[in-house]
Amino acid sequence: MRSKLLLLSALLAAGLLLNQLPAQARDLGLTDRLRLPPAGLTPGGNDRNMSPSEAARIAQQQNGGGRVLAVERSDRGYRVKLLKNGDVRIVNVPGY
């Protein structure tokens, strides 16, 4: 009986997670677990021709704004430095 309840609650939890919109899942910090692309990116080949300004915009979207201090190319995309609330944040944005 206890194993059935445990299984039922696990299925219910999984169902709730799967029904979450990607934005809500990102807000809950589930991006890595659910293997979602970062906010502003589409899972596909469109990320290859990304400009530095697009990378900066995506980094700002992921972090709720901030002032862009620098955008540098990295081996897998862009490295964006943001200033938000007095803190410098470094955001890696995949793709070119």
Biopython code that builds the backbone (N, CA, C, O; Angstrom):
import numpy as np
from Bio.PDB.StructureBuilder import StructureBuilder

atoms = [
    (1, "MET", "N", (0.830, -1.191, 0.000)),
    (1, "MET", "CA", (0.000, 0.000, 0.000)),
    (1, "MET", "C", (0.874, 1.254, 0.000)),
    (1, "MET", "O", (0.603, 2.207, -0.730)),
    (2, "ARG", "N", (1.929, 1.245, 0.829)),
    (2, "ARG", "CA", (2.799, 2.409, 0.920)),
    (2, "ARG", "C", (3.540, 2.640, -0.397)),
    (2, "ARG", "O", (3.725, 3.783, -0.814)),
    (3, "SER", "N", (3.966, 1.552, -1.054)),
    (3, "SER", "CA", (4.674, 1.701, -2.323)),
    (3, "SER", "C", (3.749, 2.257, -3.408)),
    (3, "SER", "O", (4.200, 2.990, -4.288)),
    (4, "LYS", "N", (2.465, 1.916, -3.349)),
    (4, "LYS", "CA", (1.518, 2.459, -4.317)),
    (4, "LYS", "C", (1.332, 3.961, -4.112)),
    (4, "LYS", "O", (1.240, 4.720, -5.076)),
    (5, "LEU", "N", (1.277, 4.377, -2.860)),
    (5, "LEU", "CA", (1.156, 5.816, -2.570)),
    (5, "LEU", "C", (2.401, 6.565, -3.020)),
    (5, "LEU", "O", (2.304, 7.663, -3.569)),
    (6, "LEU", "N", (3.557, 5.981, -2.792)),
    (6, "LEU", "CA", (4.812, 6.606, -3.204)),
    (6, "LEU", "C", (4.865, 6.728, -4.724)),
    (6, "LEU", "O", (5.249, 7.773, -5.250)),
    (7, "LEU", "N", (4.485, 5.676, -5.423)),
    (7, "LEU", "CA", (4.468, 5.701, -6.878)),
    (7, "LEU", "C", (3.470, 6.729, -7.394)),
    (7, "LEU", "O", (3.765, 7.469, -8.332)),
    (8, "LEU", "N", (2.300, 6.776, -6.788)),
    (8, "LEU", "CA", (1.286, 7.741, -7.200)),
    (8, "LEU", "C", (1.758, 9.175, -6.992)),
    (8, "LEU", "O", (1.549, 10.026, -7.856)),
    (9, "SER", "N", (2.388, 9.446, -5.864)),
    (9, "SER", "CA", (2.875, 10.807, -5.609)),
    (9, "SER", "C", (4.020, 11.162, -6.551)),
    (9, "SER", "O", (4.131, 12.314, -6.972)),
    (10, "ALA", "N", (4.878, 10.192, -6.893)),
    (10, "ALA", "CA", (5.956, 10.452, -7.841)),
    (10, "ALA", "C", (5.394, 10.753, -9.224)),
    (10, "ALA", "O", (5.874, 11.662, -9.902)),
    (11, "LEU", "N", (4.385, 10.004, -9.647)),
    (11, "LEU", "CA", (3.751, 10.263, -10.938)),
    (11, "LEU", "C", (3.050, 11.611, -10.960)),
    (11, "LEU", "O", (3.095, 12.326, -11.962)),
    (12, "LEU", "N", (2.414, 11.950, -9.874)),
    (12, "LEU", "CA", (1.750, 13.248, -9.778)),
    (12, "LEU", "C", (2.764, 14.383, -9.861)),
    (12, "LEU", "O", (2.545, 15.366, -10.570)),
    (13, "ALA", "N", (3.870, 14.249, -9.140)),
    (13, "ALA", "CA", (4.916, 15.272, -9.175)),
    (13, "ALA", "C", (5.496, 15.400, -10.579)),
    (13, "ALA", "O", (5.718, 16.512, -11.058)),
    (14, "ALA", "N", (5.744, 14.267, -11.244)),
    (14, "ALA", "CA", (6.284, 14.297, -12.602)),
    (14, "ALA", "C", (5.284, 14.962, -13.548)),
    (14, "ALA", "O", (5.676, 15.750, -14.409)),
    (15, "GLY", "N", (4.017, 14.656, -13.395)),
    (15, "GLY", "CA", (2.986, 15.275, -14.227)),
    (15, "GLY", "C", (2.917, 16.774, -14.037)),
    (15, "GLY", "O", (2.752, 17.523, -15.001)),
    (16, "LEU", "N", (3.041, 17.211, -12.806)),
    (16, "LEU", "CA", (3.023, 18.647, -12.537)),
    (16, "LEU", "C", (4.222, 19.337, -13.169)),
    (16, "LEU", "O", (4.091, 20.426, -13.728)),
    (17, "LEU", "N", (5.390, 18.710, -13.082)),
    (17, "LEU", "CA", (6.585, 19.302, -13.681)),
    (17, "LEU", "C", (6.472, 19.366, -15.196)),
    (17, "LEU", "O", (6.864, 20.357, -15.812)),
    (18, "LEU", "N", (5.938, 18.314, -15.794)),
    (18, "LEU", "CA", (5.821, 18.296, -17.248)),
    (18, "LEU", "C", (4.810, 19.302, -17.749)),
    (18, "LEU", "O", (4.918, 19.769, -18.883)),
    (19, "ASN", "N", (3.833, 19.647, -16.935)),
    (19, "ASN", "CA", (2.824, 20.609, -17.346)),
    (19, "ASN", "C", (3.253, 22.053, -17.136)),
    (19, "ASN", "O", (2.571, 22.971, -17.590)),
    (20, "GLN", "N", (4.366, 22.265, -16.459)),
    (20, "GLN", "CA", (4.860, 23.621, -16.246)),
    (20, "GLN", "C", (5.280, 24.212, -17.591)),
    (20, "GLN", "O", (5.849, 23.511, -18.428)),
    (21, "LEU", "N", (5.009, 25.466, -17.792)),
    (21, "LEU", "CA", (5.518, 26.147, -18.967)),
    (21, "LEU", "C", (7.022, 26.306, -18.814)),
    (21, "LEU", "O", (7.508, 26.425, -17.689)),
    (22, "PRO", "N", (7.780, 26.311, -19.917)),
    (22, "PRO", "CA", (9.236, 26.445, -19.807)),
    (22, "PRO", "C", (9.674, 27.656, -18.993)),
    (22, "PRO", "O", (10.642, 27.567, -18.238)),
    (23, "ALA", "N", (8.981, 28.789, -19.129)),
    (23, "ALA", "CA", (9.363, 29.979, -18.367)),
    (23, "ALA", "C", (9.198, 29.748, -16.870)),
    (23, "ALA", "O", (10.040, 30.167, -16.076)),
    (24, "GLN", "N", (8.105, 29.079, -16.486)),
    (24, "GLN", "CA", (7.894, 28.794, -15.067)),
    (24, "GLN", "C", (8.941, 27.806, -14.561)),
    (24, "GLN", "O", (9.421, 27.930, -13.434)),
    (25, "ALA", "N", (9.291, 26.834, -15.386)),
    (25, "ALA", "CA", (10.312, 25.866, -14.994)),
    (25, "ALA", "C", (11.652, 26.567, -14.795)),
    (25, "ALA", "O", (12.399, 26.236, -13.875)),
    (26, "ARG", "N", (11.959, 27.551, -15.670)),
    (26, "ARG", "CA", (13.204, 28.309, -15.500)),
    (26, "ARG", "C", (13.169, 29.099, -14.195)),
    (26, "ARG", "O", (14.168, 29.173, -13.480)),
    (27, "ASP", "N", (12.013, 29.689, -13.890)),
    (27, "ASP", "CA", (11.885, 30.452, -12.648)),
    (27, "ASP", "C", (12.100, 29.562, -11.428)),
    (27, "ASP", "O", (12.598, 30.023, -10.401)),
    (28, "LEU", "N", (11.730, 28.305, -11.537)),
    (28, "LEU", "CA", (11.909, 27.368, -10.433)),
    (28, "LEU", "C", (13.319, 26.777, -10.397)),
    (28, "LEU", "O", (13.632, 25.972, -9.519)),
    (29, "GLY", "N", (14.174, 27.174, -11.352)),
    (29, "GLY", "CA", (15.541, 26.678, -11.385)),
    (29, "GLY", "C", (15.656, 25.268, -11.944)),
    (29, "GLY", "O", (16.581, 24.540, -11.585)),
    (30, "LEU", "N", (14.750, 24.876, -12.804)),
    (30, "LEU", "CA", (14.738, 23.515, -13.335)),
    (30, "LEU", "C", (15.309, 23.430, -14.752)),
    (30, "LEU", "O", (15.133, 22.413, -15.423)),
    (31, "THR", "N", (15.990, 24.481, -15.215)),
    (31, "THR", "CA", (16.497, 24.509, -16.579)),
    (31, "THR", "C", (17.403, 23.320, -16.876)),
    (31, "THR", "O", (17.230, 22.647, -17.892)),
    (32, "ASP", "N", (18.370, 23.056, -15.992)),
    (32, "ASP", "CA", (19.304, 21.965, -16.238)),
    (32, "ASP", "C", (18.635, 20.605, -16.124)),
    (32, "ASP", "O", (18.897, 19.714, -16.932)),
    (33, "ARG", "N", (17.777, 20.440, -15.130)),
    (33, "ARG", "CA", (17.112, 19.152, -14.939)),
    (33, "ARG", "C", (16.228, 18.772, -16.118)),
    (33, "ARG", "O", (16.192, 17.612, -16.531)),
    (34, "LEU", "N", (15.516, 19.754, -16.655)),
    (34, "LEU", "CA", (14.603, 19.484, -17.758)),
    (34, "LEU", "C", (15.267, 19.671, -19.119)),
    (34, "LEU", "O", (14.638, 19.472, -20.158)),
    (35, "ARG", "N", (16.534, 20.052, -19.104)),
    (35, "ARG", "CA", (17.332, 20.258, -20.319)),
    (35, "ARG", "C", (16.665, 21.255, -21.271)),
    (35, "ARG", "O", (16.547, 21.015, -22.472)),
    (36, "LEU", "N", (16.238, 22.371, -20.697)),
    (36, "LEU", "CA", (15.635, 23.431, -21.487)),
    (36, "LEU", "C", (16.728, 24.346, -22.011)),
    (36, "LEU", "O", (17.748, 24.518, -21.343)),
    (37, "PRO", "N", (16.549, 24.939, -23.189)),
    (37, "PRO", "CA", (17.527, 25.928, -23.644)),
    (37, "PRO", "C", (17.396, 27.184, -22.786)),
    (37, "PRO", "O", (16.328, 27.429, -22.224)),
    (38, "PRO", "N", (18.449, 27.982, -22.673)),
    (38, "PRO", "CA", (18.337, 29.234, -21.926)),
    (38, "PRO", "C", (17.240, 30.110, -22.506)),
    (38, "PRO", "O", (16.928, 30.011, -23.692)),
    (39, "ALA", "N", (16.658, 30.959, -21.687)),
    (39, "ALA", "CA", (15.581, 31.844, -22.127)),
    (39, "ALA", "C", (16.042, 32.670, -23.313)),
    (39, "ALA", "O", (17.156, 33.194, -23.316)),
    (40, "GLY", "N", (15.197, 32.788, -24.308)),
    (40, "GLY", "CA", (15.533, 33.576, -25.482)),
    (40, "GLY", "C", (16.172, 32.764, -26.590)),
    (40, "GLY", "O", (16.351, 33.277, -27.694)),
    (41, "LEU", "N", (16.520, 31.516, -26.331)),
    (41, "LEU", "CA", (17.120, 30.678, -27.358)),
    (41, "LEU", "C", (16.123, 29.617, -27.782)),
    (41, "LEU", "O", (15.304, 29.160, -26.985)),
    (42, "THR", "N", (16.200, 29.242, -29.014)),
    (42, "THR", "CA", (15.353, 28.169, -29.495)),
    (42, "THR", "C", (16.197, 26.925, -29.670)),
    (42, "THR", "O", (17.345, 27.026, -30.102)),
    (43, "PRO", "N", (15.667, 25.751, -29.350)),
    (43, "PRO", "CA", (16.450, 24.545, -29.541)),
    (43, "PRO", "C", (16.509, 24.202, -31.022)),
    (43, "PRO", "O", (15.550, 23.655, -31.568)),
    (44, "GLY", "N", (17.575, 24.502, -31.652)),
    (44, "GLY", "CA", (17.715, 24.240, -33.075)),
    (44, "GLY", "C", (18.948, 24.904, -33.613)),
    (44, "GLY", "O", (19.851, 25.247, -32.851)),
    (45, "GLY", "N", (19.006, 25.090, -34.891)),
    (45, "GLY", "CA", (20.209, 25.617, -35.508)),
    (45, "GLY", "C", (20.239, 27.122, -35.648)),
    (45, "GLY", "O", (21.188, 27.644, -36.232)),
    (46, "ASN", "N", (19.261, 27.850, -35.150)),
    (46, "ASN", "CA", (19.213, 29.291, -35.336)),
    (46, "ASN", "C", (20.204, 30.056, -34.480)),
    (46, "ASN", "O", (20.395, 31.252, -34.698)),
    (47, "ASP", "N", (20.839, 29.413, -33.520)),
    (47, "ASP", "CA", (21.736, 30.107, -32.602)),
    (47, "ASP", "C", (23.119, 30.346, -33.204)),
    (47, "ASP", "O", (23.924, 31.068, -32.617)),
    (48, "ARG", "N", (23.407, 29.763, -34.347)),
    (48, "ARG", "CA", (24.763, 29.805, -34.895)),
    (48, "ARG", "C", (25.166, 31.200, -35.371)),
    (48, "ARG", "O", (26.347, 31.541, -35.298)),
    (49, "ASN", "N", (24.247, 32.006, -35.849)),
    (49, "ASN", "CA", (24.583, 33.317, -36.387)),
    (49, "ASN", "C", (24.257, 34.431, -35.409)),
    (49, "ASN", "O", (23.880, 35.527, -35.826)),
    (50, "MET", "N", (24.392, 34.174, -34.136)),
    (50, "MET", "CA", (24.057, 35.146, -33.115)),
    (50, "MET", "C", (25.111, 36.256, -33.072)),
    (50, "MET", "O", (26.311, 35.989, -33.140)),
    (51, "SER", "N", (24.656, 37.482, -32.962)),
    (51, "SER", "CA", (25.566, 38.612, -32.851)),
    (51, "SER", "C", (25.858, 38.887, -31.372)),
    (51, "SER", "O", (25.133, 38.412, -30.498)),
    (52, "PRO", "N", (26.911, 39.649, -31.092)),
    (52, "PRO", "CA", (27.190, 40.014, -29.692)),
    (52, "PRO", "C", (26.031, 40.773, -29.035)),
    (52, "PRO", "O", (25.773, 40.598, -27.844)),
    (53, "SER", "N", (25.336, 41.613, -29.805)),
    (53, "SER", "CA", (24.212, 42.362, -29.210)),
    (53, "SER", "C", (23.055, 41.432, -28.868)),
    (53, "SER", "O", (22.364, 41.645, -27.872)),
    (54, "GLU", "N", (22.834, 40.391, -29.693)),
    (54, "GLU", "CA", (21.799, 39.411, -29.367)),
    (54, "GLU", "C", (22.165, 38.630, -28.114)),
    (54, "GLU", "O", (21.308, 38.350, -27.276)),
    (55, "ALA", "N", (23.440, 38.279, -27.989)),
    (55, "ALA", "CA", (23.897, 37.570, -26.793)),
    (55, "ALA", "C", (23.691, 38.435, -25.555)),
    (55, "ALA", "O", (23.285, 37.932, -24.508)),
    (56, "ALA", "N", (23.966, 39.724, -25.666)),
    (56, "ALA", "CA", (23.758, 40.637, -24.538)),
    (56, "ALA", "C", (22.286, 40.712, -24.162)),
    (56, "ALA", "O", (21.942, 40.704, -22.980)),
    (57, "ARG", "N", (21.414, 40.786, -25.171)),
    (57, "ARG", "CA", (19.970, 40.846, -24.911)),
    (57, "ARG", "C", (19.487, 39.568, -24.228)),
    (57, "ARG", "O", (18.682, 39.629, -23.299)),
    (58, "ILE", "N", (19.970, 38.422, -24.677)),
    (58, "ILE", "CA", (19.571, 37.148, -24.078)),
    (58, "ILE", "C", (20.059, 37.077, -22.630)),
    (58, "ILE", "O", (19.320, 36.627, -21.755)),
    (59, "ALA", "N", (21.281, 37.511, -22.370)),
    (59, "ALA", "CA", (21.813, 37.502, -21.006)),
    (59, "ALA", "C", (20.966, 38.395, -20.099)),
    (59, "ALA", "O", (20.695, 38.040, -18.952)),
    (60, "GLN", "N", (20.550, 39.551, -20.613)),
    (60, "GLN", "CA", (19.693, 40.432, -19.822)),
    (60, "GLN", "C", (18.344, 39.790, -19.552)),
    (60, "GLN", "O", (17.814, 39.911, -18.447)),
    (61, "GLN", "N", (17.779, 39.108, -20.543)),
    (61, "GLN", "CA", (16.494, 38.438, -20.346)),
    (61, "GLN", "C", (16.608, 37.347, -19.284)),
    (61, "GLN", "O", (15.708, 37.183, -18.460)),
    (62, "GLN", "N", (17.708, 36.607, -19.304)),
    (62, "GLN", "CA", (17.893, 35.525, -18.344)),
    (62, "GLN", "C", (18.024, 36.032, -16.920)),
    (62, "GLN", "O", (17.686, 35.324, -15.972)),
    (63, "ASN", "N", (18.514, 37.259, -16.764)),
    (63, "ASN", "CA", (18.800, 37.789, -15.436)),
    (63, "ASN", "C", (17.899, 38.936, -15.020)),
    (63, "ASN", "O", (18.171, 39.599, -14.019)),
    (64, "GLY", "N", (16.847, 39.181, -15.756)),
    (64, "GLY", "CA", (15.926, 40.237, -15.373)),
    (64, "GLY", "C", (16.501, 41.628, -15.521)),
    (64, "GLY", "O", (16.216, 42.508, -14.709)),
    (65, "GLY", "N", (17.305, 41.838, -16.545)),
    (65, "GLY", "CA", (17.874, 43.155, -16.808)),
    (65, "GLY", "C", (19.316, 43.253, -16.372)),
    (65, "GLY", "O", (19.982, 42.246, -16.132)),
    (66, "GLY", "N", (19.784, 44.468, -16.276)),
    (66, "GLY", "CA", (21.164, 44.733, -15.898)),
    (66, "GLY", "C", (21.869, 45.500, -16.999)),
    (66, "GLY", "O", (21.436, 45.508, -18.151)),
    (67, "ARG", "N", (22.967, 46.146, -16.622)),
    (67, "ARG", "CA", (23.769, 46.920, -17.571)),
    (67, "ARG", "C", (24.860, 46.017, -18.139)),
    (67, "ARG", "O", (25.582, 45.364, -17.386)),
    (68, "VAL", "N", (24.980, 45.980, -19.447)),
    (68, "VAL", "CA", (25.992, 45.151, -20.096)),
    (68, "VAL", "C", (27.333, 45.862, -20.006)),
    (68, "VAL", "O", (27.487, 46.987, -20.480)),
    (69, "LEU", "N", (28.301, 45.190, -19.391)),
    (69, "LEU", "CA", (29.645, 45.749, -19.260)),
    (69, "LEU", "C", (30.560, 45.288, -20.383)),
    (69, "LEU", "O", (31.387, 46.060, -20.868)),
    (70, "ALA", "N", (30.415, 44.028, -20.800)),
    (70, "ALA", "CA", (31.275, 43.485, -21.847)),
    (70, "ALA", "C", (30.639, 42.254, -22.454)),
    (70, "ALA", "O", (29.886, 41.533, -21.798)),
    (71, "VAL", "N", (30.957, 42.023, -23.728)),
    (71, "VAL", "CA", (30.547, 40.807, -24.428)),
    (71, "VAL", "C", (31.795, 40.264, -25.113)),
    (71, "VAL", "O", (32.404, 40.946, -25.937)),
    (72, "GLU", "N", (32.171, 39.039, -24.773)),
    (72, "GLU", "CA", (33.371, 38.422, -25.340)),
    (72, "GLU", "C", (33.005, 37.069, -25.933)),
    (72, "GLU", "O", (32.155, 36.355, -25.402)),
    (73, "ARG", "N", (33.653, 36.726, -27.034)),
    (73, "ARG", "CA", (33.457, 35.388, -27.595)),
    (73, "ARG", "C", (34.167, 34.370, -26.728)),
    (73, "ARG", "O", (35.256, 34.625, -26.212)),
    (74, "SER", "N", (33.546, 33.224, -26.573)),
    (74, "SER", "CA", (34.184, 32.113, -25.875)),
    (74, "SER", "C", (34.179, 30.921, -26.827)),
    (74, "SER", "O", (33.690, 31.021, -27.952)),
    (75, "ASP", "N", (34.718, 29.808, -26.378)),
    (75, "ASP", "CA", (34.795, 28.646, -27.257)),
    (75, "ASP", "C", (33.427, 28.069, -27.603)),
    (75, "ASP", "O", (33.307, 27.350, -28.595)),
    (76, "ARG", "N", (32.402, 28.358, -26.824)),
    (76, "ARG", "CA", (31.075, 27.794, -27.070)),
    (76, "ARG", "C", (29.988, 28.838, -27.280)),
    (76, "ARG", "O", (28.808, 28.489, -27.315)),
    (77, "GLY", "N", (30.345, 30.082, -27.417)),
    (77, "GLY", "CA", (29.338, 31.118, -27.593)),
    (77, "GLY", "C", (29.860, 32.470, -27.161)),
    (77, "GLY", "O", (30.883, 32.940, -27.658)),
    (78, "TYR", "N", (29.151, 33.097, -26.230)),
    (78, "TYR", "CA", (29.534, 34.408, -25.726)),
    (78, "TYR", "C", (29.564, 34.406, -24.204)),
    (78, "TYR", "O", (28.817, 33.680, -23.548)),
    (79, "ARG", "N", (30.437, 35.227, -23.670)),
    (79, "ARG", "CA", (30.537, 35.462, -22.239)),
    (79, "ARG", "C", (30.136, 36.916, -22.020)),
    (79, "ARG", "O", (30.803, 37.830, -22.504)),
    (80, "VAL", "N", (29.044, 37.127, -21.289)),
    (80, "VAL", "CA", (28.493, 38.478, -21.112)),
    (80, "VAL", "C", (28.621, 38.869, -19.648)),
    (80, "VAL", "O", (28.204, 38.130, -18.756)),
    (81, "LYS", "N", (29.206, 40.049, -19.410)),
    (81, "LYS", "CA", (29.302, 40.588, -18.049)),
    (81, "LYS", "C", (28.189, 41.603, -17.859)),
    (81, "LYS", "O", (28.056, 42.554, -18.629)),
    (82, "LEU", "N", (27.387, 41.383, -16.814)),
    (82, "LEU", "CA", (26.280, 42.275, -16.490)),
    (82, "LEU", "C", (26.496, 42.904, -15.121)),
    (82, "LEU", "O", (27.051, 42.274, -14.221)),
    (83, "LEU", "N", (26.059, 44.139, -14.971)),
    (83, "LEU", "CA", (26.040, 44.797, -13.672)),
    (83, "LEU", "C", (24.584, 44.931, -13.263)),
    (83, "LEU", "O", (23.797, 45.601, -13.931)),
    (84, "LYS", "N", (24.233, 44.281, -12.149)),
    (84, "LYS", "CA", (22.852, 44.349, -11.663)),
    (84, "LYS", "C", (22.878, 44.462, -10.147)),
    (84, "LYS", "O", (23.493, 43.642, -9.466)),
    (85, "ASN", "N", (22.216, 45.469, -9.630)),
    (85, "ASN", "CA", (22.120, 45.708, -8.191)),
    (85, "ASN", "C", (23.498, 45.768, -7.531)),
    (85, "ASN", "O", (23.677, 45.291, -6.410)),
    (86, "GLY", "N", (24.465, 46.354, -8.231)),
    (86, "GLY", "CA", (25.811, 46.494, -7.679)),
    (86, "GLY", "C", (26.671, 45.257, -7.786)),
    (86, "GLY", "O", (27.823, 45.282, -7.352)),
    (87, "ASP", "N", (26.160, 44.173, -8.345)),
    (87, "ASP", "CA", (26.910, 42.932, -8.507)),
    (87, "ASP", "C", (27.231, 42.715, -9.973)),
    (87, "ASP", "O", (26.403, 42.972, -10.846)),
    (88, "VAL", "N", (28.454, 42.234, -10.239)),
    (88, "VAL", "CA", (28.833, 41.859, -11.593)),
    (88, "VAL", "C", (28.513, 40.380, -11.769)),
    (88, "VAL", "O", (28.956, 39.537, -10.989)),
    (89, "ARG", "N", (27.745, 40.085, -12.792)),
    (89, "ARG", "CA", (27.364, 38.703, -13.097)),
    (89, "ARG", "C", (27.955, 38.326, -14.447)),
    (89, "ARG", "O", (27.942, 39.124, -15.384)),
    (90, "ILE", "N", (28.467, 37.123, -14.539)),
    (90, "ILE", "CA", (28.995, 36.614, -15.797)),
    (90, "ILE", "C", (28.040, 35.540, -16.293)),
    (90, "ILE", "O", (27.775, 34.555, -15.602)),
    (91, "VAL", "N", (27.526, 35.747, -17.505)),
    (91, "VAL", "CA", (26.538, 34.845, -18.090)),
    (91, "VAL", "C", (27.117, 34.244, -19.363)),
    (91, "VAL", "O", (27.589, 34.970, -20.237)),
    (92, "ASN", "N", (27.082, 32.932, -19.468)),
    (92, "ASN", "CA", (27.517, 32.259, -20.691)),
    (92, "ASN", "C", (26.297, 32.012, -21.568)),
    (92, "ASN", "O", (25.327, 31.385, -21.141)),
    (93, "VAL", "N", (26.356, 32.515, -22.806)),
    (93, "VAL", "CA", (25.272, 32.343, -23.769)),
    (93, "VAL", "C", (25.789, 31.443, -24.880)),
    (93, "VAL", "O", (26.717, 31.828, -25.590)),
    (94, "PRO", "N", (25.219, 30.259, -25.052)),
    (94, "PRO", "CA", (25.723, 29.338, -26.073)),
    (94, "PRO", "C", (25.364, 29.776, -27.472)),
    (94, "PRO", "O", (24.350, 30.443, -27.680)),
    (95, "GLY", "N", (26.192, 29.405, -28.433)),
    (95, "GLY", "CA", (25.921, 29.668, -29.853)),
    (95, "GLY", "C", (26.668, 30.870, -30.360)),
    (95, "GLY", "O", (27.119, 31.709, -29.579)),
    (96, "TYR", "N", (26.803, 30.959, -31.675)),
    (96, "TYR", "CA", (27.410, 32.121, -32.339)),
    (96, "TYR", "C", (26.383, 32.784, -33.148)),
    (96, "TYR", "O", (26.665, 33.790, -33.799)),
]
sb = StructureBuilder()
sb.init_structure("model")
sb.init_model(0)
sb.init_chain("A")
sb.init_seg("    ")
for serial, (resi, resn, name, xyz) in enumerate(atoms, 1):
    if name == "N":
        sb.init_residue(resn, " ", resi, " ")
    sb.init_atom(name, np.array(xyz, "f"), 0.0, 1.0, " ", f" {name:<3s}", serial, name[0])
structure = sb.get_structure()
